[in-house]
C-alpha cells in the first residue's frame, strides 16, 4: 500500500502538532507494511545534511516560499502534482488549509484522506481572507475526501452540524511511552533550573497560545523560588512573537527555543506544573505529553482541552481570564506536589497507527 503525505512541514524534529503526529504515526505504518513518502518543505531542512529516509519513511523535499499566508497552500499545490506522478494508493493531506487542494487531487484520480487537526480559521493570526480560505478548505475536505480523520469528538461533532458530514473517523493524537529519568539533570541545570521549581508551558509563539497572559499571571505571583519555562518558538517572526520574547526577558522567564529528544524529556521530567493557557487547540499533543510524565496540569477550559477526559475538573481555569489563571496557579503551587497517573490508553500511537491503516484499507476496498 503506497501512501504519499502532504500538508505538513515535514519530519523529523519540526515544531508543530501536525509534524509530531506525522513523526510518530508514519514509521509505525511502515512497520505495518505501508510504503510511505512525506513531501517536506525545503526551508525547514538543511539541504547539505538533508536525509532521504527516517525510520523507513521516505522523505522528498520540495521548494516552499517562506510566507505565513502562502507557504502551506502553494507547497501543497505543487505537492499534489508531484504526488500524482508517484501514483500513490492514498494521498494523505494534513490540516484544513492544505485540504483546499483535495478537489484537484480527486480530479487527478487519487484517493484522498484528510486529517482535520482543528478549525485553524479560529486562530488569531489569520486575516479575513486567510480565514475564508481555511473555512473553504474544511468544506472541501468534507465534500471531496474519501475519508476525513478527526482528532477529537469536538471536531467530529462540528463537521456533523455544519456539513452533515457522516464520513469521518475519530482517531486521537497520541503519546509515546516514555518513562521519567530523574537522574538526568544536565540540560535543566544549564538553564539555571532546579527540579520541581519551575512551571512549564510548550508551543508555538502565536497569539492563541496566550503565553503573554501566562507571563502576566506569573509576574503577579509572589513566589520567587518558582520560575516559568516556555519551550517553543515562532515559525515566522511576527510582532507578537518579538513582543513575547521581549516580555520574557523582562521577567523571570526561561525561553528554551524548540527542543526535542533528551532536553525535552528532562524539562518534562523535572517540572512542578504544566500550564496550557490556549484559547484554541485541536487535541493538544503538548498536554498529552505532560500527562504522560505524570505532571499536574492547569489548562484553559476550552472544549478541545476538556475533551481529554482523563483530566479532573480542578485542572481547568476560565479561558482568557487572567484572574482565573492566577488563582489556579496559586492553588496548584500551594499544594504538595504528587505525581499523577493518568489513564492514557486511548492515546496509544500503536493503536492509532492500526486505526489509520484500517481507514486506508477501507477506502481501497470500496474502490475495488
FIGU-326243 format. One record per residue (C-alpha): y, z, x. Coordinates in steps of 0.5 Angstrom, whole numbers, padded with zeros to 4 digits, always signed. Each point is the difference from the previous one (the first is absolute). Example, Ala and Ser with C-alpha at 12.3 -4.5 7.8 and 13.67 -1.06 7.14 Angstrom:
BEGIN
-0009+0016+0025;+0007-0002+0002;
# end
This chain:
BEGIN
+0000+0000+0000;+0006-0002+0003;+0007+0004-0001;+0007-0002+0002;+0005+0005-0001;+0008-0001+0000;+0006+0004-0002;-0001+0006+0005;+0004+0000+0007;-0007+0001+0003;-0004+0005+0004;-0002+0004+0004;+0005+0006+0000;+0006-0003-0004;+0004+0005-0004;-0001-0001-0008;-0005+0002-0006;-0002-0008+0000;-0001+0000+0007;-0004+0007+0000;-0004-0003-0006;-0002-0006+0004;-0002+0003+0006;-0005+0005-0003;-0002-0005-0005;-0002-0006+0003;-0004+0002+0006;-0005+0003-0005;+0000-0006-0004;-0002-0004+0007;-0006+0005+0000;-0002-0001-0007;-0001-0008+0002;+0007-0003-0001;+0004-0005+0004;+0007+0003+0000;+0006-0003+0003;+0007+0003+0000;+0006-0004+0001;+0005+0004+0003;+0008+0000+0001;+0001-0002+0007;+0006+0004+0002;-0004+0006-0001;-0004-0001+0005;+0001-0001+0008;-0003-0007+0001;-0001+0001+0007;-0005+0005-0002;-0002-0002-0007;-0007+0001-0002;-0004-0005-0004;-0005+0005-0003;+0000+0007-0002;-0007+0004-0002;-0003-0007-0002;+0006-0002-0004;+0003-0007+0003;+0008+0000+0001;+0004-0006-0001;+0008+0000+0002;+0005-0004-0004;+0007+0000+0001;+0005+0004-0004;+0007+0001-0001;+0003+0007+0001;+0003+0001-0006;+0000+0005-0005;+0000-0004-0006;-0003-0007+0002;-0005+0003+0005;-0006+0001-0005;+0001-0006-0004;+0001-0005+0005;-0006+0002+0004;-0005+0001-0006;+0003-0007-0002;-0003-0003+0007;-0006+0004+0000;-0002-0003-0007;-0001-0007+0003;-0003+0003+0007;-0005+0004-0004;-0001-0007-0004;-0002-0003+0006;-0005+0005+0002;-0004-0001-0007;-0001+0008-0002;-0004+0002-0006;+0005+0005-0001;+0007+0000+0001;+0003+0008+0000;+0007+0001-0001;+0003+0007+0001;+0006+0002-0004;+0004-0003-0006;+0006-0004+0005;-0006-0004+0003;-0003-0001-0007;+0005-0004-0002;-0004-0006+0004;-0006+0002-0004;+0001-0006-0005;+0001-0005+0006;-0007+0003+0003;-0003-0001-0006;+0003-0007-0001;-0003-0002+0007;-0007+0002-0002;-0001+0007+0003;-0003+0006-0004;+0005+0006+0001;+0000+0007+0000;+0007+0004+0000;+0000+0007+0001;+0006+0004-0003;+0003+0005+0004;+0005+0003-0004;+0007-0003-0004;+0004-0002+0006;+0005-0002-0004;+0002+0007-0002;+0002+0001+0008;+0007+0002+0001;+0000-0005+0006;+0000-0006-0004;+0006-0004-0004;-0001-0003-0006;-0002-0007+0002;-0006+0003+0004;-0002+0005-0006;+0000-0006-0004;-0005-0004+0005;-0004+0006+0000;-0001+0001-0007;-0002-0007-0001;-0005+0001+0006;-0003+0005-0004;+0000-0004-0006;-0003-0006+0004;-0006+0005+0002;-0002+0002-0007;+0000-0007-0002;-0003-0004+0006;-0004+0004+0004;-0007+0000-0001;+0000+0008+0000;+0005+0005+0001;-0002+0006+0004;+0005+0006-0001;+0000+0006+0004;+0002+0005-0006;-0001+0001-0007;+0007+0001-0001;+0001-0008+0003;-0006-0002-0005;+0003+0003-0006;+0007-0003+0002;-0003-0007+0000;-0004+0001-0006;+0006+0002-0004;+0005-0006+0003;-0005-0005+0000;-0006+0002-0004;-0004-0001+0007;-0007+0001-0001;-0002-0003+0006;+0001+0006+0005;-0005+0004+0005;+0002+0007+0001;-0001+0001+0008;+0003+0006+0003;+0003+0001+0007;-0004+0004+0005;+0000+0005+0006;-0004-0001+0006;-0005+0006+0001;+0004+0003+0006;-0001+0008+0002;+0005+0004+0003;+0000+0002+0007;+0004+0006+0001;-0001+0000+0008;+0005-0007+0001;+0007+0002+0000;+0003-0004+0006;+0004-0005-0005;+0003+0005-0004;+0002+0004+0006;+0003-0006+0003;+0004+0000-0006;+0002+0007+0000;-0004+0002-0006;-0005+0006-0001;-0006+0001-0004;+0002+0002-0007;+0007+0000+0001;+0002-0007-0003;+0001-0004-0006;-0003-0007+0000;+0002-0006-0004;-0002-0007+0001;+0002-0007-0002;+0005-0006+0001;+0007+0002+0000;+0002-0003-0006;+0005+0003-0006;-0006+0001-0005;-0004+0005+0005;+0006+0005-0001;+0000+0002+0008;+0007+0001-0001;-0001+0005-0005;-0005+0004+0003;+0004+0001+0006;+0006+0002-0004;-0005+0005-0003;-0003+0002+0006;+0007+0002+0003;+0001+0005-0005;-0006+0004+0001;+0002+0006+0005;-0007+0000+0004;+0002-0002+0007;-0007+0000+0002;-0002-0006-0004;+0001-0007+0002;+0000-0006-0004;-0004-0006+0003;+0000-0007-0003;-0005-0005+0002;+0002-0007-0001;+0006-0006+0001;+0003-0006-0003;-0003-0007-0001;+0007-0002+0001;+0006+0004+0002;+0005+0001-0006;+0006+0004-0002;-0005+0005-0003;-0005+0001+0006;+0006+0000+0005;+0003+0006-0004;-0006+0003-0001;-0001+0000+0008;+0007+0003+0001;-0001+0005-0005;-0007+0003+0003;+0004+0000+0007;+0005+0005-0003;-0006+0004-0003;-0006+0004+0003;-0004-0007-0002;-0005-0003+0005;-0001-0007-0001;-0006-0003+0003;+0000-0007-0002;-0006-0004-0002;-0006+0004+0002;-0008-0001-0001;-0006+0002+0003;-0001+0006+0004;+0008+0002+0000;+0000-0001-0008;-0007+0005+0000;+0004+0005+0004;+0006+0000-0004;-0004+0001-0007;-0005+0005+0003;+0006+0005+0002;+0005-0001-0006;+0002+0006-0004;+0001-0004-0006;+0000-0007-0002;+0006-0003-0005;+0001-0007-0003;+0006+0000-0004;+0000-0007-0002;+0003-0003-0007;-0005-0006+0001;-0007-0001+0002;-0007-0004-0002;-0005+0005+0003;+0003+0003+0006;-0005+0000+0006;+0004+0005+0004;-0001+0005-0006;-0008-0001+0000;+0000+0000+0008;+0004+0007+0000;-0005+0003-0006;-0006-0003+0005;+0003+0005+0005;+0000+0006-0005;+0008+0000+0000;+0004+0004-0005;+0004-0005-0004;+0006-0001-0003;+0001-0006-0004;+0005-0003-0005;-0003+0000-0007;+0001-0008-0001;-0006-0003-0003;-0003-0003+0006;-0001+0007+0003;-0002+0004-0006;-0006-0006+0000;-0003+0004+0006;-0004+0005-0005;-0002+0004+0006;+0007+0003+0001;+0001+0006-0004;+0007+0001-0004;+0003+0004+0005;+0000-0006+0005;+0006-0003-0004;+0007+0000-0001;+0005-0004-0004;+0001-0007+0003;+0007-0001+0002;+0002+0008-0001;+0003+0003+0007;+0000+0007-0003;-0008-0001-0003;-0002-0003+0007;+0004+0006+0004;-0003+0005-0005;-0007-0003+0001;+0001+0000+0008;+0002+0008+0000;-0006+0001-0005;-0005-0003+0005;+0002+0002+0006;+0001+0008-0002;-0008+0000-0002;-0005+0001+0006;-0003-0007+0002;-0007-0001-0002;-0003-0007+0001;-0002-0003-0007;-0006-0004-0001;+0001-0006-0005;-0005-0004-0004;+0001-0007+0003;-0007-0003-0002;+0004-0005-0004;+0004-0003+0006;-0006-0002+0005;+0001-0006+0004;-0007-0002+0000;-0001+0001-0008;+0007-0004+0000;-0003-0006+0004;-0006-0001-0004;+0004+0000-0007;+0005-0005+0003;-0007-0004+0002;-0002+0000-0007;+0006-0003-0002;-0001-0006+0005;-0007-0001-0003;+0002+0001-0007;+0005-0006+0001;-0004-0004+0004;-0006+0001-0005;+0005-0002-0006;+0002-0006+0004;-0007-0003+0001;
# end
